[in-house]
Amino acid sequence: MEQRVQRLSLVSFGGLVLVSAGLAVLIHRASPLRDPSFDVNSANAGTLVPWLQWVPETTWLWTSFALAVLLAVSLTWVLRQWSHAPAQPGHTVRWVAIAAVLFLALGFPGYTVAYSSSGYGSISTVKLAAAIVRTALLTIHFTGMIWFWQRIKTALAQDSGLAPALQRWGQLYTSVYWAGFAASLFIALRFLFVGYLLNQHMVD
């Protein structure tokens, strides 16, 4: 049953990635920037393709919002299932992958905010170093706590004393962490998707 859930989570995530890629291609093909005569200004975003001109900017934005939510939840579910898998050769690679995804998810918005706060120019070394250190510490803290819980969960299952209460607390605690993980992914994907729409001049 557990393997079936893992396969289902992977299939659903793969399907969402394909949908995202398909929409990215559609947006690129429908972008008004593909018309050499198009004059970019602050009030004329939107496709020039006749059969897509009825789609308002808000629809593109809400679609990117919904897709970011689905992708964030789906990838979080995949990695959560992955972290619960029994220890076996290569198990450490899973934790490295989880940490890498979280580092990117936290680092991308952090870098974007630092970039915008610098007037969209070069970021000072101090700001960049602070963003990297903060992201690294948060990543280590998150993965360390989840890894620690997975290590002691088996030992708690063999204890009939306080173990049931500790297990319930641990499940709640780690659920909050995974919710934060999903939120971080969502923010990063939202930045990415909206940035792509702006870059393609589909929205202002």
N, C-alpha and C positions, 0 to 999 in steps of 0.2 A: 504493500500500500504506500509506504513512504517513498519507494523508488518511483511509483506511478505519479505521485504528487510532484516529485522533483522533475520528472520528464515533462509533466504538464506545465510547470512554472517556466521551464526552459523554452518550451514550444510557444507559450504565450508571449514571453519576452522577445523571442525571435520574430514572431509575427508583428509585434509592435515596432520592432526595429525596421522591418521591411516596409510597414506602413509609413513610418517616419521618412525613410529613404525615398519612397514613392512620392510623398508630398513635397519633399525637398526638390526632387526633379521637376515636379509639376510647377512649383513656385518659380524655379529657375527658368523654365520654359515660358511661363506666363509673365515674367518680370518685364516691366516697361523698359528697363535698361537695355533689353535686346534690340530695341528699335533705335537705330543710329540718330534719327531725327528727334528723339525724345529729349525734352528740355527739363532737367531736374530742378524742382523748386520745392518750397516747403508746404505746398498745398495740392500737389497733383499725384500723390502716390496711388497705386492701384494698377491692376493689369489693363492692358489694351486689348487683350484677347476678347472678342465679342461674347463668346458663350460663358465667360467668367466675370464680365463686368458687373453683373447683378450682385456679386458677392461683396458685401461691405467690409471695411477694414476690421470692424469689431468681430466679424466671423473668423477672419484669419487669426486674430489675437486670441479669441476664445478656443479655437481649435488647437492652437499651440499650447494654451493653458491646459486643456484636457489631455492632450498627448503627453505633456510633461508630467502631469499627475500619474497617468497610467504607466508610463515608463519608469518613473521613480518607484512606484509601489511594486511593479513587476520585478525590477532589478533587485530591490530590497528583499523581496520574497525569495528570489533565486539565491542570493548570497546568504540569507538566513538559513535556508534549507542546506546550503553548502556547509555552513558553519556547524550544523547539527550532525553532519555525517560522521560515522565512526572514524577514529584515527587510523590511518594506513599510510604506506609510503607515498610521499608527495603531499601529505596533509598540511605541511607548513606552507606550501605554495598557496593554499586556499586563503590562509590568513594574510599572506603578503598581497594577494589579489584584493581582498576586502579592504585592507589598509590603503592600497593604491587607489581604489575607486573612491574611498572616502577623502583621501588627500586631494584628489582632483576635484571632487564635488565641493569641498570647502575652499580650495585654493582658487578656483576659477572665478567665483563671485568676489572673493577677497581681492584678487588682482584687478578685476574690473572696477571695483569701487576705488581702489588706490589709483588706478589709471584715470578715472573720471575726476577724482579729487585733485589730481595734478594738472587739471586743465587739458586732459587728453594729450599730454606731452610726456616727456620722459619721466619715469618714476625715480624718486631719490633712492639711493642705496639703503638708507635707514628704513624707509617705508617698505621697500621690497623685502628686506631682511626680517622686519617685524612681521610682515604678512606670512612669510615662509615659516618662521619659528612658531607663530601662533597656530598655523595650520598643522604643522608637524606635531605639536603638543596635543592638540585636540584629537588628531588621528591616533597617536600612541595611547592616549587615555581611553578612547572608545574601544579600540581593538583589544587593548589590555584587559579592560573590564569584561568584555564578552568572552575572551579567551579564558580568563580566570573562572568565570561562571561555568563554562563548559567543562573545565577541569575538575571542579569540585562537585558538579551535579551528580556524577556517578557515586562519589563517596557519600553524599547526602542520602541517596536512594537506599543505601545499606544501613542507615541509622534510623531507628524507630523513635528517637526522642524528639528533639526540636526540628528534625529534618523536614517534615511536611510543611511547617510554618515557614521555614527558611526557603524551601523550594518555591512556595507561593510568592514570597517576597522577591525572590530572585527572578522569577518569571515576569512579575510586574516591573521590576527594575530594568531588566533587559529589554522588555517591550518598549519602555520609554526611550531607551537608547536606540532601538531600531526605528522608532518613530522619528527621532531626531536625524537618523541616517537618511530616511526617506525624504524628510523635509530638506535636508542639505542637497540631496540629489535633485529634488524638484526645483529648488532655487537656481542651481547650476544649469539645469536644462531649460528653465524659463529664460534665464539670461541668454543662453545660446540660441533658442528658437526666436525670441523677439529680436535679437541682434541680427539673425539671418533675414528675418522679414524686413527689418530696416535697411539692411545692406542691399537687398533685392528691390527696395523701394516699393514694397507692397503695402506698407503702412508708414505713416508719418511719425 
